[in-house]
Every structure is written in structure tokens, then in C-alpha cells.
């Protein structure tokens, strides 16, 4: 479900009941008991998600006073989109999380009276400051989201915390940015993302120009309270060096992030059902971005990417892992949405974005299974088929030599299941692509270089990384509502496998309510 579909049902926002401040300490969704959630085998065990109800975008992740704080879009009333609040969780390692009370809630009569949308956290003068989008119902001619029921006005709001645990926040009474730039008609105006550069604060904003396509607006400020519009940092360009946006001309480039990575600047934005990136060079005098390369950050169920620096200065990206099942099934389950694992971003010398899961996840590894390749193909395939991930909770690592032969890896449940959960394949007749679930995805040809596949399987989520250059996030829902074990099948010559390892991973809690 993309933003256009979500905003089309905005009536639920305006009619939502007031926040229950204990909603994250009493994980009860309508008609679903905590015990049912804890026993749900489709619910992940080492990914972050609320104890119950709906989650979408990561909001304002920040490392502060020795702790990682994750805020996220959250509906305290059920497992469906609407009544947007900011959930809050804290961690010492980005892996083990403890839930805290809701951080931001709509203020009756305020600029965020109908929802606290996505935003960013920064440190200013020793305090954490959040810039976020507030929405309220307005007449059609005043709205920036015109297609919803009711129409909504988006303004940019500010909140400050002096609390070392970031539990309490003080909002400004009025927006710090109340309207799009004069003379520009925009289709959406949200998701502020500021950063400090020299004597100025700069900020990118999500927008779109009707009938032309998505864009990112650039602002600057001395104090983060008064903002001056500068120009469009980037926009849909079908002829430029980084032309890469097969998106509806009515889309908004949502959740923009603009950041330095290695010797490059990277722009990240989301549109439709995917998250995109551009890498290039920034003219710091004119604050003009010149993109050189572009691509897709994740080819699967990954959206609204948000970044932060970890304690070592690595650039970490998070994303919302969306559901692919019908909304009614999510309501019946009592939960919807998952946060991705923390991914470390790097950029190659020629401007290609790379990502991998942060090393902190390795601490969850327990029992290991390893393929011992022999000259007997039948015995090798039998070894692969005997490998298991109990309860779909583990990690898979495989290195394959690129030769003149095709291969396919199939992940599935018990043999009686007809449909596999995931297939990965490579055909040397198409050396510039791999296939995931029969979908062709481009990769660098690489000659005789190896192919590295790294997979993280958790309940109903699979995060796939190929050579660090391709990521693909998959949702799968086994039809049997009991814990299932994942098994593997190899099709092709096994003697081309240089390495295959499988680890069982430890759940991050004793039940599934705090993950």
C-alpha cells in the first residue's frame, strides 16, 4: 500500500479517539490478546516492531547519551494506518530494544491535530530537536494533501526535549514552516530533514510538482525556527545523468535524506512502492547538487528510508518493511509493519551505493550449519536439503563461483507446501542480472568474481543482500498458523559453491511482544 492509497482513507485520522498514554505498555489491539500476538509464528523475533498495532515510517533515529532511540509512525488504535503518533523504542546496540511510551501525539486544535507525520531529530545547543510534519483537516482549497477524506494541510512543526531519555517533548505552538514556497504549486509538502553545515542549518523537504513529478525542496535557517526557501535540490529529470524515476508524474518524493557518505553526497527518497538513491557532488557555495549515478535502494517491501550515525560514525539506514497481506488479515493478527535491520551505507569510488547489515547482529548467532562440499553432487545436495532454520529465525550466507553454469536456490517450508517462500537464481547467459522470485534485477557483470548471497529470515520477513549492491526485502506468510522450519534446495552444480553457512539466531525477547 503506497501513500496515495493510505491518504485516500484519511477519514480514520479525523475520527480517531484520543491517545491512551499507556498504549505501548499494554499491547492489546481490538479483539487480539497479548498471548495471541506472542504465539503468532509470522511475527518476527529479531526485528523491531511495536508490541501491537500499526507501524510505518522510521522517524528521527538518533544516538544520544549512549543509547539508540528509534521513533516511528504508530497507530495506538489498531493494526491499520491512521491516527498517526510517534512510537518510541530505545536500544544500546540497535538490536535489542525496549519500548517507551509514545513520544508525540496530536495536539487538539494544534497544527498536528490530525496526525504527527514523519520527521528528523538533530542536536542543537546540547538539546535534541525534532522537526516533523503536522497535519490538520482543512477546506480543499487550503490543503496540501487534496486527495484524502478529509483534505489535509501539512505544516512543519518543532519539538524540543531536555529529557536525557527523550521521553518528554515541548512543542512550539505554531509551525516553523507553514506553507510551500510562494509561486510553486506542490502536490504534497512533508518529511523535513535538517542538518548543520557551517553557520547554517539546511533542510530538505518532500514535494511534487503536479503533472511533472517528484522533487526535493531545499531550505536554510540560522536558528531552525525561521526558514528561507532556496531552490529545488533535485527533481524528476528524464534526460539527465542520473535519470531514474519511472514514477507517476503525480507522485511526491517522500522522506528525502541528503547526506555525505565517503567522498560523495547521496540523496535518498521514496516514491510509489520503492526507495531510490542518487549519488553525486555538492557545490557547497551555491548548494547545488549534481547527481552522477542513481538506483533503487531495495527492490522489495522496503520504504521511507531514514538514516543516522551510529556511535562509530557509520551511516546507518532504516526502512519500513510493509505488509503484503490484506489489511483485514493484519487487523485480525493485531499487528502490521516491521522495521528493517540496521544497514551500513557506503559509496564506491565510482559513486555506487552499497549496504550491509550492521555487525551488531552477529551477536545473535548460535548454532551453525556448514556445507562441506565433496565431489559427489548427490551428497552435496542432500546436505543442503538437510539444513534447517527452526521457526524461520536465522541467517544464511552463501558464496558461489560465477562459471558457465546456471543455479537456483529455493527456500521453502515443509515438502508438502506447493509454493516456495523465495527463489534466488543466476544464469550466465544473462551475466548482468540475478533473479529473485523470477524477477530480473541488474548487477555488475563481474566476470569470474564470486556472487555473495546474504539472507536474514525472520518470521514472515526475508532481507536479501547480493554482493552488497542489491537488496530485496520479501514478506511471506505461511498458510499454516503454527511455527514452521525453513529448508533449502539447490538446483545446479553444488561444486560451484565456495561457502555456505546457516546460523540459528537468538530471539531478542522471550516472547514476540517486545520485538
N, C-alpha and C positions, 0 to 999 in steps of 0.2 A: 504494500500500500504506500503510494507516494504522497507528497504534501498536498497535491491538488485534491486527492481523494480524502485525506484527513480533514482539510479545511472545508470540504463540502458538507461535513457533518458538524459544523460548529455550534449547532443548537444545543448540543450537550454541554458546551462550555458555559453558556449564559445561564442555563438552568441548574448548574451543579450546586450541591449543598455546600455549606461552609466546611472548612478544613477541620478534621479531627487531629489534634496535635499529637495523639498517641498512635497514629495510623501505622507507623513503621515499627512500633514495638508490640503491636497486636496484629499479626499478619492474618487477618480474616477478610476474605473477599466474599461478596454476596453468594451465599449458597455453598461455599467451599470452606472446609475446616482445615486448620493447620496440619493435622495429620494426613489429610489427603494430599496436600502440597508436598509434605516431606516424603511421601511414598510414590510420588509421580516419577516414573523412570525416564520420562522425556525431559525432565527438569535438570539442567546442568549441575555439576558438582564442583567445578573449579573455575567457572566463570562468575563474574559479578552480576547479580540481579537482585531486585528487591525481594523481601520476604513474600510479597504477594502483589497482585495488580499489575498495572501497565508501566513499562519503562520505554522511553525512546532516547533522544539525543544525549550524549555526554555533554555536561555543562561545566566549564570552568575547572578542569582538573588542575591541581596545583600542589607543589611540595612546599610545606610550611611548617616550620619549627619541628623538623624531624619526622613529619607524617605526610603521607599522601592523602589528599582529600579529593574525592570524586563526587561531584554534583551531577544530577541527571534529571531529565524530564520525567515526571511521575504523576500518575492519577491516583489519588487516595481512595477513589470510589469504585474502582473495578478494573478488570483486565481489558480495557478499551481506551482509545485515545479520547482526551477531553479533560477539562478542569486542571490545566497544567500548573503543577507545583515543581519545586526543586527538591528531589530526594537527596540524601547525603550519606556517604559512607567514608570511613577512614581506614588507612592501612599503613603498616610500617614497611611493606615490601612490594606493593602493587598486586599482591596475590591473595593474601589473607585479609579479609575485610570485616569491619564491624559497623553495623548500621547505627546512625544517629537520627534524631528527629528531623523532620522536614525543615529545610533551611529557609526557603522563600515560599510564601503563599500569597495569592491575590489579595489586595487591599480593597475592601468595599469602597466604591466611589473614587478610587485612585486610577492612575493611568494603566495599571496592570489588573484592573478589577475582573477581567475575564480571562486572565491567564498570564503566568510568568514563563515566557518563552526562552530560547537559548541565549547564552551569553558567555563571558570570559572573565577570569579572575587575574588581577595583577597586583603587585605590591607597590604602594605609593606612600612615601614618608613613614615607612615602618608598619603600615596597616594594609590589610587585604581589601581591595576594592573590586566590586563586581559591576560590570556593565552588562545589561541584559535587555531583551525586548519585552515590554509590557503591551498587552492588547486589551482593548475595551470595545464593546459594541457601539456603533455609531451609524448615522444615516449613510446610505450608499454613496453619496457624493463626497463624504469625508473619509471613506475607507481606503486603506492601502491593500487589504485583502477583500476584494469585491465579490468573489465567487462563493463565499460562505453564507451560512444562515445562522446568526445574523452577520452582516458585513462587519469587519473589524478594522480599527485604527491601530497601527503599530507605532510605538514611540520607544525611544531608548532611555532606560532608567538606570539609576545608580544606587548601590547599597554598599555600606562600609561595615567592617567588623573589627572590633578591638578585642574580641574573644580569642584566646590562644587556640581554642578548639574549633573556632569558626562555627559555633552553634547559633549565635545570635547576630542579627544584622539590623542596621538602621538604614532605612530608605530615605532618599530625598523625596520631598513632597511633589515635585514636578519633574517631568522628563528633562534630561540634559540635552536631548536632541528630539525635537517634537515633530519634524516634518522632513520629507525628502528635499533635495536641493531645488531651489526655485528654477523654473523653466525646464525641468526634466520630469516627464511623466513616467513613473515607475510602476511596475507590477510586482509589488512586494518590497518591504523595507525593514530588514531584521538582521539578527545574529551579529551584534557588534563584536569585533575582535581587536583590542588595542595593544600597542607595545610602545616601549620607550626607545627613542633614538635621538641621541644628542640632547638638545634642550627642549625637544618637542615630544609630545605623545601623538602617535599616529593611530588610525583605526580604519579597518576595512569593514564594509557593510554589504550584506547580500541585497541584490536587487535584480530587476529585469526590465528591459525596455519593451513595451507591448509591440508585438508583431516583429520584433528584431532579435530577441534572445536575451540570455542571461548576461549579467555584468557584475562587477565588484566596484563599489564606490570607495574613494579614499578621502579621509578627513584628517585634520590635525588640531591639536589643542595644547595650551600651556599648562592647564590645570585639570583636565579631564571633565570639566563642568561646562565649558563653552567651546563648541566645536565649529570649525571652519571647513566647508567643503572645498576640496582641491580639484579633483578630476576623477574620471574612471581609471582605475588601475588596470583593469582588463575587461574585455567584453568578447562576445561571440565574433569570431573572425574566421570566415571560411577560406580565406586565401593566404593567411599569414604563415609564418614559420612554424607556429605551434597550433595550427588549425586542427581542432579536435573537439568537436561538440555536436554530435548527431542528436541534438535535443530539440524539442518543440520550441518554436520562436516565442512561445508564451511562458516559458519556464523562468524561474528565478535561480540564480547561482547561490544556493543556500550554504550556510555555515562556512563562510570563507575563512581561511587561515593564511597569513602571509608571514613567512619566517625564513631566517637564514639557516641553511644546512650545508655544512662543509664550506666550499667556496662558491656556493650558489644561493640564490633566493628561490623559494618554492611557494607557489600559490596552490592551495587545496580548496576545492569547492564541491558541492553535491548538487545533482540535478536529476530529475526523473527517479530512477532507482539505483543510481551509482554515484561513486565519489571519484572525482577526476583530479589530476595534478598538471601543473605547468612548472617547468624549471627554466631559469633564465638569469639575467643580470639586472641589478637595480642601479639606476642613475640616482645617487643619493642627493645630488644637488637639485635636480628637477623632480625627484621622487617619481620617476617614470620606470615602469617595469618592461623589460624587453624579453619576452619568452623565447626560448630556443627549442625546447622539447615539450611534449605533452603525452599523457597517457591515462590509463584507468588504474586507480589505486587498488581496487578489488573488483573482481568480475562477478561476485555473488551477492549475498544478502548482507551488505555492509554499507552503512550510510552515515551522514552527518559527522564526519571525522573531526576530532578535536585533539589538539596537541598540548604538550607541556614539556618542561625539562625535568629529568629525574635528578637525584641527589648527586650524580656524577657528571651532569651536564649533557647527557644524551637526550636527543629529541625523541619523545615518545608520542605515538599517535593511538587514539582510542576510536572506536566506532560503534554505532548502534547496530546490533545483529537483529534484523527484522524477523518477524514470523512469516511463514509462507502458508500457514493453515488458515481456514476461515475464521473470522472474528468470533463467531458463535462457539467454535471449539476452544478458543483462548478464554472466553468468558467462562465456559464450563470447567476448564482447567484451573482458573483462578489466577493466572499469570500470563504475561506476554512481554516479549522483548528481553534481550540479553546484551551485556556489554562485551565487546571483543576483548581478547587478551591484549596486554600492552605490547605494542610493536615498536621497535627501534628503527628510526628512519635514517638513511644515509643517501648520499648522491655520488655517483661515479664521476670520474674526471670529465666524461663527455655529457654529463647532465642527466643521467638516467636515475630515476628514483628506485631505491632498494629498501626492503623491510624484512625484519625477522622478529620473532617473539623474544622478549627480554629474557636474559639469562636467569632472572629470579625464578622462573617457572621450573627450572631444573631441580629445585629443592623438593618438588612433589614426586619425583621419580622413585619407584620402589622396585618391584621385581622386573627383571629384564629377560626378554627372549631374543635370541640372535640366530640368524640363518647361517649355517655352516655349509658353504657351497662345495659340492663334490662334482665329479664328472657324470654322475647319474642324474639325469633330468627328472626322472620319476621320483626319486628320493628327495630331490630338492623341492619339487612342487608339493610333496607330501609334508615337508617341514613347514612350508608357508601355510598350507591349509590347516595345520595343527595349531598355528598361532592364534591366540585369543586376547581380547580386551574385555575383561569382566565388567559388566554393567556399562559398556561403552564409555569408559573413563580412562583414557590413556593417550599415548604419544607414539607416533610411527615415523621412523627415519629410514630412507632408502636412497642409495646411490647406484645409478645404473649407467653402464658404459654405452655411449652412442655408437652403434655399429650399423650394419646394413640390415638389421632385423627389427621388426615391429614387436611391441609388447603391450600388455594391458594388465593393470592391477584392479581387482574388483573387491570392494568392501561391502559386506552384507551381514544379515542376521543368520538365523538357523537355515539349514539347507532347504527346508520346506517353503521358505519365502521365495516368491517369484521375482520380485524386483530388487535389484541391488540398491544399496544406500548411496554408493559413489563409485564411479569408474574413472580411472586415470589411464591415458594411453599415449603412445608415441609411435609415429610411422615415419621411417627415414625417407620415404618419398615426399614428405612434407616437413623438411628439417627446420622450418621456421615456425612451427606450431606444435603444441600439445593439444590433447583433447581431454576435457573434463565433462563427464556425463554427455559425451558425444558432441560437446560444444567446442569448436576450434578456438584456441587462444594463442596469440602470437608470442613467440620467444625469439631470442637471438639464435641464429643457426648454430654457432659454436663449434662447427667442425667435429672433431673427435672428443670434445670436452664432455665430461660426465653430466648427467642430469641428477639433481638432488631434489628429492621429494620429502617434505617435512609436513606431517599432518598432526592435528590435535583434535581428538574425538571426545565429545563430552555431552552425554545425554541425547540431545537432538541437534547438536552443532558439530560441524567439521570445519576447521580452519586449515586451508591448504596453502603451502608455500613451495614454489618451484624455482630453484636457483636464486632465490631472493628477489627475482624480478616479477614474478606473477603470484598474486594471491587470489584465492577464491574461497568464499565462505558459503557453506551449504547448511540448510535446515533439512532434517529428515525426521519423519515421525513414524516409528514402527506401529503397525495397526494393533499389535497386542500390548495391552496395558500392564505388562509385567517386565521386570528387568531382563534385558537381552545382552548377550555377549556378541561382540563384533568379531567376525572372522574374515580371512583374506583368501583370495585366489589369484594365482599368477598365470597369465596366458602369454606364452612366448618362451624363449630360451632363458633359463634361470642362470646359466653360466655367465651371462652378461651382467648379473647383479654383483656389484663390488662390495656392497654392505647393506644389511637390513637388520634393524633393531626395533624392538617394540618394548615400551615401558608401560606398566600399570602406573597410574598416577593416584596419589592420595587425595581424597576429597578434602576441601578446605573447612568443612564443618562436620559434625556428627549427624546432622540432618541436612535437608536441602533448603532450609528456611533462611539461613544467613549467607547464602551464596548468590 
